[in-house]
Amino acid sequence: MYRIGELAAVMNLSKRTIDYYTQIGLLNPVRANSNYRLYGEESVQVLNLVEHYKNLNMPLEEIKSFIELMKADCGIDKEKVEKHVEQIANIMQHLKEEIKIIEPFLQKLNEHEKEMVVNKLSPQGVTLAQTLLLLLN
């Protein structure tokens, strides 16, 4: 269990950010006898997800909705699943547009430069990009 300052240090975030995420219900700390808020490993996982989706430019409200969907134990809420799939489709559309924008620049690179760019992508990234292109075409 982490106190707020410890969690902030581990996740490289400010205590104010942790407070905000707690206020909006993304994080659910427990109160110790000393009244300190304690955050468990679930909070670390949630913060990792938040960071991941923020890097994809997903709004915090949508991130919260997705995390709530993942935590739901009481069956599948069809509307929430559909909303999340729609959010993923929007991200995929954004990625497709980004690929179209960058493609002319990539074509101008020499083979060595192209290889360097490709090497920066993880194997999963390459697979994802290929899958996205197949799904969106």
C-alpha positions as CSV (number, residue, x, y, z in Angstrom):
1,M,0.0,0.0,0.0
2,Y,1.2,3.5,-0.9
3,R,0.5,6.8,0.7
4,I,-0.3,9.6,-1.8
5,G,3.3,10.9,-1.9
6,E,4.7,7.5,-2.4
7,L,2.3,6.7,-5.2
8,A,3.0,10.0,-6.8
9,A,6.8,9.3,-6.7
10,V,6.4,5.7,-8.0
11,M,4.1,6.9,-10.9
12,N,6.1,10.1,-11.6
13,L,2.9,12.2,-11.1
14,S,2.1,15.1,-8.8
15,K,0.2,14.6,-5.6
16,R,-2.3,17.1,-7.0
17,T,-2.9,14.7,-10.0
18,I,-3.5,11.8,-7.6
19,D,-5.9,13.9,-5.6
20,Y,-7.8,14.9,-8.8
21,Y,-8.0,11.3,-10.0
22,T,-9.3,10.3,-6.5
23,Q,-11.9,13.1,-6.5
24,I,-13.3,12.1,-9.9
25,G,-13.5,8.4,-8.8
26,L,-10.7,6.9,-10.9
27,L,-8.8,5.9,-7.7
28,N,-10.4,4.5,-4.6
29,P,-8.0,4.6,-1.7
30,V,-8.7,3.1,1.7
31,R,-8.4,5.1,4.9
32,A,-5.8,3.9,7.4
33,N,-6.4,4.3,11.2
34,S,-4.2,7.4,11.0
35,N,-6.7,8.7,8.3
36,Y,-4.1,8.6,5.6
37,R,-5.3,7.5,2.2
38,L,-3.6,4.3,1.1
39,Y,-3.5,3.2,-2.5
40,G,-3.0,-0.4,-3.5
41,E,-1.7,-2.1,-6.6
42,E,-5.0,-1.6,-8.3
43,S,-4.3,2.1,-8.2
44,V,-1.0,1.5,-9.9
45,Q,-2.7,-0.5,-12.6
46,V,-5.4,2.2,-13.1
47,L,-2.7,4.9,-13.3
48,N,-0.9,2.9,-15.9
49,L,-4.1,2.6,-18.0
50,V,-4.8,6.3,-17.6
51,E,-1.3,7.1,-18.9
52,H,-1.6,4.7,-21.8
53,Y,-4.9,6.1,-22.9
54,K,-3.8,9.7,-22.3
55,N,-1.0,9.0,-24.7
56,L,-3.6,8.0,-27.3
57,N,-5.3,11.4,-26.7
58,M,-8.4,9.8,-25.1
59,P,-10.3,12.3,-22.9
60,L,-10.2,11.5,-19.2
61,E,-14.0,11.0,-19.1
62,E,-13.7,8.2,-21.7
63,I,-10.8,6.7,-19.8
64,K,-12.9,6.7,-16.6
65,S,-15.8,5.1,-18.5
66,F,-13.5,2.3,-19.9
67,I,-11.9,1.6,-16.5
68,E,-15.4,1.4,-14.9
69,L,-16.3,-1.1,-17.7
70,M,-13.3,-3.2,-16.9
71,K,-14.1,-3.2,-13.1
72,A,-17.8,-4.2,-13.7
73,D,-18.4,-7.5,-12.1
74,C,-22.2,-7.7,-12.7
75,G,-22.4,-8.9,-16.3
76,I,-21.8,-7.0,-19.4
77,D,-23.5,-3.7,-20.0
78,K,-24.1,-3.7,-23.7
79,E,-24.3,0.1,-23.9
80,K,-20.9,0.6,-22.2
81,V,-19.3,-2.0,-24.4
82,E,-20.7,-0.3,-27.5
83,K,-19.6,3.1,-26.3
84,H,-16.0,1.7,-25.7
85,V,-15.9,0.1,-29.1
86,E,-17.0,3.4,-30.6
87,Q,-14.2,5.1,-28.7
88,I,-11.7,2.6,-30.1
89,A,-13.0,3.2,-33.6
90,N,-12.5,6.9,-33.1
91,I,-8.9,6.3,-32.0
92,M,-8.4,4.0,-35.0
93,Q,-9.7,6.7,-37.3
94,H,-7.4,9.2,-35.8
95,L,-4.4,6.8,-36.2
96,K,-5.4,6.2,-39.8
97,E,-5.4,9.9,-40.5
98,E,-2.0,10.3,-38.8
99,I,-0.6,7.5,-41.0
100,K,-2.0,9.3,-44.1
101,I,-0.3,12.5,-43.0
102,I,3.1,11.0,-42.3
103,E,3.2,8.6,-45.3
104,P,4.5,11.1,-47.8
105,F,7.3,12.0,-45.4
106,L,8.2,8.4,-44.9
107,Q,8.3,7.9,-48.7
108,K,11.0,10.5,-48.9
109,L,13.3,8.7,-46.5
110,N,16.2,6.6,-47.8
111,E,16.3,2.9,-46.9
112,H,18.5,3.4,-43.8
113,E,16.2,6.2,-42.4
114,K,13.1,4.0,-43.0
115,E,14.8,1.2,-41.2
116,M,15.5,3.4,-38.2
117,V,11.9,4.6,-38.1
118,V,10.6,1.0,-38.3
119,N,13.0,-0.2,-35.6
120,K,11.5,2.4,-33.3
121,L,8.2,0.6,-33.5
122,S,7.8,-2.5,-31.3
123,P,6.7,-5.7,-33.0
124,Q,3.3,-5.2,-31.4
125,G,3.1,-1.7,-32.8
126,V,3.8,-3.0,-36.3
127,T,1.2,-5.7,-35.9
128,L,-1.3,-3.2,-34.6
129,A,-0.6,-0.8,-37.4
130,Q,-1.1,-3.5,-40.0
131,T,-4.3,-4.7,-38.3
132,L,-5.6,-1.2,-38.2
133,L,-4.9,-0.7,-41.8
134,L,-6.7,-3.9,-42.7
135,L,-9.7,-3.1,-40.5
136,L,-10.0,0.5,-41.8
137,N,-9.7,-0.3,-45.5
